[in-house]
Amino acid sequence: MSNPSHPPAVGVLDQGPELIFPPGFLWGAATAAYQIEGAATEGGRTPSIWDRFSHTEGRVVNGHTGDVACDHYHRMPDDVRLMADLGLRSYRFSVAWPRVQPGGTGPANAEGLDFYQRLVDELLTHGIEPWLTLYHWDLPQPLEDAGGWPARDTAGRFADYAQLVADALGDRVTYWTTLNEPWCSAFLGYGSGAHAPGRSDGADAVRAGHHLMLGHGLAVQALRASRPQAQLGVTVNLYPVTPASDDPADADAARRIDGLANRFFLDPLLRGSYPADLVADLKEVTDFGHVRDGDLATIATPLDLVGVNYYSRHVVAAPVEGAERAPYWRAPSCWPGSEDVQFVTRGVPVTDMDWEIDAPGLVETLRRVHEEYTDLPLYVTENGSAFVDEVVDGRVDDVDRLAYFDAHLRAAHEAIAAGVPLHGYFAWSLMDNFEWAWGYTKRFGMVWIDYATQIRIPKSSARWYAEVIRRNGLAGQ
Ligand code: FCB
């Protein structure tokens, strides 16, 4: 950041008025363990479902794996220095369960914990607030072999693991989120099978979703009891779901997908119940016999904050006779009971993931959580975009990504102005990394990674974001 030949990209995109965020707004960037750490077999770490999945032929584009990834495990101090150069106020990372509790049961692995202790100390030394996610999708493989998230016992295992991490880091970490995007773990992991462990069974996906939330509730209870000062929450990925037309059949399709994508999680976590219409939609899939007395009260254990990941909007229409199912992530289907709902593209600009760019959807999403569900502080725990980047003369001028961030920060500010208690924003991602089933073919980072040399190059968006943080807002025209 100090290289004078690389001036910050301030002014590239000053489209609107100056927008200043509330004092103390928590500016951060996010990553996840399996996506960046590498060192898959070092320090006593054992395989997770993502190791097994990525090493299974045909599961990940180009056979890519997280074996080396960004080699962050070895380069952590340099990476923290990079964060400090960018002026990050907070860094959201996840702990790899199989690194700190190999196999998912039994005692802690001191060497694994040591890595996160050093990371947290390094962050604190640089004045960066650690934000710890306990589960970003890397279930220890032996727990999957014992049934995975569709098995109730996994929830208890997760709470034990949470306790073990709290014992080691609870004196230094204030912000804790239990799960990252339980929708993906449940419905991509066990519904479509596009994510690890790659199983495809609608009833299992629904059970997995329930047990993930149960594990969350048990973990929150354990953390609350041992760390009363901690700020505890969960991260959900939410989408506005819009009917493609005003035909009531399209509205019903939107209601169904909203049920599965959003309300399946928001209602139990924040209201202590499953929505009746969702239960009815799923009646051919499951009778919800896996839900025991008391589960929903546990799931709704009070929180201190809610994390929202936002990327795009779903636009949907009623099933069409004989229509082809969408490929990749919706096949077999991550929408049990609503497999035939059509996902419509509107022809608006998309990212390299083919996700429509829809900044107003962030305002809608944040307002909905606040107005319909909770007064708790909200944080955008992920927001970002993949684009095809290019290194030219040692620089990466990612104007599309910068514009995406700019538009979404304007949306975040609009939400605050509308009364949403939004307390922070984490860009996804600090650096390019292993994008799950897409391997290294999709780049979301503000920092370019050359995977052959592990050289890091802050892109224009990183320089711009550093300036946003410095100003606590966006520059005017
Ligand atoms: C989210 C994940 C994150 C990353 C982004 C692009 O669903 O939480 O790990 O893959 O999408």
Boltz pocket constraint, residues with backbone or C-beta under 6 A from the ligand:
constraints:
  - pocket:
      binder: B
      contacts: [[A, 32], [A, 35], [A, 180], [A, 181], [A, 184], [A, 237], [A, 309], [A, 382], [A, 428], [A, 434], [A, 435], [A, 436], [A, 444]]
      max_distance: 6.0
